[in-house]
């Protein structure tokens, strides 16, 4: 069986190491792709917004020119109106000329040419009555212009000016379009022939990203004018970005993967080392006991103490929440409990000489509660001189109260010795009320988690009181753990809780410190009498 087990462990280790190495690399590739698309999208929309801003400014200047000329009430094509046309032309960034138009003929304008300019039929008439003439040649350089006419005024613009942006890559394509009922008219474009249908469903004032025909398309439509802008970036450009980011992120992913493998192996060795140290501690009996006093809330007298196991190795104290779960997992906890009870057997007669009614609570794990030897160890404590059942109490966490016949049998034997049984950490474990009802026990210990809610708005009544009601319905004594503030002690006393423990009353003490404290309190009591 051992060779097969070793083979499985080796196979599992190989799989885990492979995952630890490949997962960060895969994540770095995904990050490269995401970052590439994000950068491309951000850059594309920067172009889109800039072009749309320019296009809207052009439209603003067209509207302003029409309104200004018509509101001047100057005689059409008079010298004064032509001067006004030139002023408007000079003041505008995007208009090339302003003139009067009638029947598709520019009869006069701010241009030096005094001859009429004949136009073809308009390419588009918008809903608000603007006639749009596309690709009109008016100058000697044959550069196509656009003419917008309304209310007898014609404004000539250069369609390329809104697209006059500095591109980082010639692969990017741009287009300025006019959405209309019968399709989209391209006012100006650069690069790849953009399909006007890409913005057909785009609502006014919105931006969208599409993947069309191997292009990432960024589009926006004006909220004020019948204008839309499209920027298209080819997939090859995004792939170049991915390769660029991969050169950055993949080495980081490899480093993370190697680091993860190293950390996993280190933690495995550390855990293995901790296992070995714990086993050695059991053999060398490195555990000792401290006692945290339990007080009567009314008199504040120490009536008992909870025995707490501690581990000191190489002048270092190991936290119980670290070694106890591991001891339970490795089934070493019963050996530790044996040592704890052995130490209590040494301390208890010394304590009872000072206070014969003092009670010591011993924590038992689920493993302990399955062992008949636990009953025998407790019976040996009762055999000590001066020790009676009322001096002992055993505590089991809520998770120990499961449907287990062995545990039930051992608990009944412990109670038959006259030793009371307490359920510890109530409310945070796994048992249900139906399971708890199936076991007989005497004391319910309220966990610090719930004691901490005292003083918070509404929480104390919402959590604490139902627990108290449950205990009373089962005719149980109640002990509150983790009391750290006087406010908590007063609350508990007000609701009839008789005993409590916590740093408000005392930290865990060595047997010498506990004995000293008991003597001092005994002397104070005598002095008061």
N, C-alpha and C positions, 0 to 999 in steps of 0.2 A: 504493500500500500504506500509506503514512503516514497519509492521512485515515482509512482503515478502522482502523488501529492506534490512532489517537487516539480514534476513536469508541468502540472497545472499552475503552480506558482510562477514558474519561469515564463510560461505562456501569458499569464495575466500581466506579469511585469513588462513583457515586451509590448503587449497591447497598450497598457497604460502609458509607457514611455513614448510609443508611437503617437498616441493621441495627444500627449503633452507637447510633443514636438510639432505635429502637423496642425493642430488646432490654432495656435498663434499664427502660423504661416497662412492658413486659410483665412483667418480673421484679418491679417494684414492685407491680403489680396482683396478681400471684400471692402476693407477701408479704403484701399487705393481706388477701387471702382467708384465707391460712394463719393469720395473726395473729388475725383475727377469730374463726375457728373455735377456735383455741387458747384465746383469752380466754373465749369462751362456754363451752367445755368446762370450763375451770378454775373459772369462776364457778358453773356448774351443779353440779359435783361438790362445791364448797364447801357449797352448799345440801343436797345429798344426804347428805353425811357428818354435817352438823349435825342434820338431821332423823332420820337413822338412830341417831345417838347419843342423841337425846331418846327415840326409840321404845324403844331397848334399855334405857334407864334406867327408862322406864315399866314394861317387862316385868320388870325386876329388882325394882321396888317391888311389883308384883303378886305375884311369887314369894315375896318376903320377907314380905308380909302374910299369905299363906296359911300359910307355915311357922311364923310367929310365933304366930298365933292357935291353930293346931292343937297346937303344942308347949307352949302355956300350960296345957292340960288344965283350963281353967275351964269351969264349967257353961255349955252353949250358951245364948246370949241372956241370961245373968245380968247383973246390974248391973256386976260386975267385968269381964266380957268386953266389954260395951258400952263401958266406960271404956277398955279396951285398944284397942278399935276406934277410938275418938276419938283416942287417942294416936298410933296408926299413921297415921291420916288427917292429923293435924297435922304429923307428922314427914316426910311424903311430899310431894314437889313436884308429882307428876302424878296421884295418886289423889284422887278426889272424895269417896269414902265406902267403908266396909268393912262387910260384913254376913254373916249366915248365910243359906244358901239350901238349899231342899229342894223337889224336884219343880217346878222353874222358879218358885218363889216365894221372894222375899227376906223371911224371917220376922222379922228384926230387923237393925238397922244402926246406924252411927254418926250417921245422920240423926236429926233431932228427931222425925220421923214414926214413931209406934209401930205404925202399921197395916201389915199385910203388903203387899208390892209384887208384883203378879202380872206375870209376864213371858210373852212368847210363846215358842215353841220356839226353841232356840238356832240361830243362823244357821250355826254351824260347830262341830264337835267335832274338836279336833286329835288327832294321833296319841298325844300323851302325856296325853290325857284332859281337856284344858281345854275347857270349854263357853264359846262366845263369843256374846254377844247384842249385836246391832248396833242403833244408832239408837233406844235406849230413852229415853223421855221421863219424867223423874222430878221435875222442878222446874216451878215456875209459869211460868218464862220459855220453856218448851217447847224448851229447848236439848237436842238429842239427845246421849245419852251411850252409852258401851259398857260392858258388864258381862262380866267374866271370872270364871268359877266353876270351882273345883276342890276336891275333898275337903270339900265342904260350906261352903266360904268363897267369898263373892262380893266382888269388888273392882270398884268403879265408877270409870271414867276418862273424861276429856274427850278425845275423839279429835283435837280441833283443837289441843291444846297442843303436840304434837310439830311441828306445821306452823306454829307461831307464830314465824316467822322474818321478818326485815325484808328485803323484796325491793327491788332497785333498779329493777324494771320490773314493772308489773302484767300484762305479756304472759306472764310465766313461769307455768307450771302445775306444781302439786305434787300428789303422791299418796303415801299410806302404805297398803301392801297386805299381805294375808296370803296367800302362796302356799299352795295346798293341792291335794289330789289331783283335785278336781272343778272347778278353776278358781282364779282369784284374787279374793279378797274385798277390796274397797276399804274400809279403815277410815276414812279421811278424805281429802279432796281439796280443792284450791283451783284455780280457773281452768278451763282447757279439760278436757273429759271425757277422761281418760286411759284408754287401752285396756289392761286388765290383761294381755292376751296379750303385751304388749311385754316382760314379764319372765318369761314362761313358761319359757324355756330357760336362765335365768340361774342358774348354780350358786351354792351357799352361799359367802359370803365373797368374792365377786368383784364387780368393777365393769365396766360396759360402756357403750359409746356406740353409739347407733343413729340412723339417719335414717329416720323413719317419717311418712308422711302430711304432709310439709311441716314437720316438726318435727325438731330435734336432741334426741334423748332420752338423758339420762344416768341410769343405773339402778345400784343396788347392793342386794345381798341380805345380810342378817345371817348371820354364821357361827354365832351362838348361838341365835337365835330364828327362828321361821317368819315373818319380816318382810322386806319389800322396800320401797325408796323409789324413786320415779320423779320426775325433774324434766324437763319438756318446754319447749323454747324454740322459738318459731316462726321460720321462715326469714326473715321480714321483719325480725326483730330482728338476725339475723346480717348481713343486707343493710345495715342501718343502720350496723353496726360497720364493714363493708367500706368504705362511703362515707366514714366518719370516718377510717379509716386511709389510704384512697386520697388524701384531701386532704393527708395528711402525707407519704406515701411517693412518690406520683406526681411532685410537684415535685422531690423528691430524685432520682428516676429520670431526669427530664428533665435535671437538672443533671449527673448522671453521664453521660448520653448525650452531652450537649454537650461535657463534659470529655473523653470518650472520642474524640469526633470531633476535638477540638482536639489531643489527645495523638497521635492517629494522623497527623494532618496535620503536626504538629510533628516527629514521628519520621521521617516521609517526607521532610520538608524537611531534617532533620538528616542522614538517610542520603544524600540527594541532595548535600548540602553536603559530607559526608564523601567521597562518590565524587569530587566535584570536587577536593577537597583532595588525595586520593590520586593522581589523574591529574596534578595540578600538581606533586606531590612527585616523581613519576616524571620529569616534564619537567625539573624543577629539580635533580634528583639530590640529594634531601635525605636519602638513606639512607646509613648508615655501618655498619661491622662491628665487633662485639666478639668476643673469643675466650674460650671457656671451656675451661680446661685439662683434658686427659684424663691420668690418672696411672696409673703401674704400681702396683698395690695392694701389692706386696711391698716395693718400694723407695721408694714415694711420689714417684718422679721424674716430671716432666712429660714425657710422650712425644709428646703431640700436643694438638690443640685443635679444638673444633667452632666453625666460623664462624657467628655469629648475626647476622642482619640487624636493624638498629634504625632507627627513624624519629624524627627530632626536627624539629618545626615550631613556629615562634614561641616558642622556648625551652621547648616542652613535648614530652616524650617520649611517643609513642603506643605502647600495649602491642602486642606482636606478635600476640597472640591476637585483637586487634581488626582490624588492618589486613591480616594475611596471608590470612584466609579471604575477605575482601572482594576482595583482589587476585586470588585464585584464581577467585572468582566472576565478576569483571569481565575475566578473562584478561589481567591486567596483571602477573602474577607472573613471567612469563618476562623481561619488561623489567627487573624488580627483580633477578632472578637475574643478568642481564647486568651490572648495576651492581655487585652483590656480587662477582662473579668479577673484574671490573675492579679493585675495591678490594683483593681478595686478591692480584692480580698485583702491586700496588704494595707490599704488606706482606710477601709471602712471601720475596723475596730477603733482606730485612732480618732476618727470623726465622732463615732457614737459615744465615746467616753465624754465628749464635750456636750453633745446633744443627742440623747438616746432616741428621740423621736425623729431625727433627721432622716430624710429619704433621698436615695440616689437612683437616678433614672439611667438605664443602660439601653443604648441603641442597638437594635438587632436588624440585620439585613434579611432579605427573603431567603438567602442560603442558610442563615442561622436558624430561621423558623422551619426549615425542612430537616434539621439535624436533631436527632434524639439527644445527642451529646450536649446541646444547648440547655436542655432541661436538667441534665446532670450537673452542669457547671453552676446553674442557679441554685440547685439543691445543695451544692457544696458551700455556697455563700451563706445559705441559711443555717448551715451546720456550725458556722463561726460563733464564737462566744459573743453574746449580746446582740446578735442579729436576728430580727424577726421579719416576717413577710411584709409588715408595714414599712420597713426600711428600704424596700426595693420596689422598683417600678421598671417595666420594660417598654421601650418605644419602638414602634414599627411604622415605616412610612406608608402612606396610603397605597402606593403601588404594590405593597406586599399583600394587601387584602384582595386577593384574587381567588377564584374558585379552585383551590388546591387543597386536597384532602390532607396532605402531610402538614401544611401550614395550620389548617384548622385543628388537627389533632395535637400539634405541639403547643398551640395557643391555649387549648383547653387544659393541657397538662400544667402549663405555667400558671394559669388561673387557679388550678386545683391546689397549687402550693400556697395560695393566698396572696400571690404577687399580682398587683394591678397591671393592666395592659393599656397603653396609650396609643392612639393613632396620631402619627406626626404628619406635619405638612398638609393638613386636611384642606381640600379644595383645589390643590394644584396637581393632584395625581391622576390616576386612570380609573379609579373605582367609581361605581355608581352607588346610589343610596341603597338599591336592592341588594348589592353585594355586601355593603357595610352591615346591613340588617342581618345578614347571614352569619356574621361573626359576633362573638361576645367580647366587648372590651369596656373599659371603665372611664377612660379619660380621653378628651379630644383636645389636641393642641392646635391652636390657630396660628397659621404660618405668618411670618413677618410680612409677606407680600400684602396681606389683608390689613395687618396692624398699621402698615405705612399709609393706608388710605384714610386713617382717622385724621380729621382736620381739613381734608379736601372737600370741596363743595359737593354735597350730596353723595359722595362715594361711600362714606362710613355707613350710613344707613342702608345704602343699596347693597353692600357686600357683607359687612360685619354682622348686621342684625339677623339675616337669614341663617348664617352659620351658628350664631348663638341659639336661635330657635331650634335648629336641627339637633344641637347637643342636648338642649333641655327636653326635646321630645323623646330622645333616647335615654334620658335620665343619666347623663354623663357629667362628670366634673370637667371644668374647662381651664386650660392653661394657655396664656397668650405668650407668643415668642416675639423677640426682636423689639421690645419696648425701648424706645430711645428718648422720648419726650414726655415731660410731665403731663402734657395735654392728653397723650395717649393713655397714660395710667389712670387719669381721672375719668376719662370716657369709659374705659373697661370696668372700673370700679362702679361707676354709675349704672352699668348694665348687669351688675351682679357677678362679674368675673372675680374669682377669689384669688387666683395665683397668676404670676407672670414672671418672665425672665427677660433680660436684655441689658444693654450697656447703661441704661438709666440707673440700674441698681448695682451692677457689677460686671466687669469683664470676666472671662474665664480665668480661674485661679489654679495655682499649684495646690497640692494637698496641704502644704505648709501654710500658704497664704489663706486658704479656706479655714484651716483650723484656727489660725490667729484671729481671723474675722469673727468666727463663731464665739471664741473666748471673749473677745471685746464686747460683742453684743450681749453675751450672757452676763458679763459684769455690769453692763449698763442697765440691764433688766433688774438685777439684784439691787443696784443702787437706787433705782426708781421705787422699788418696794420699800 
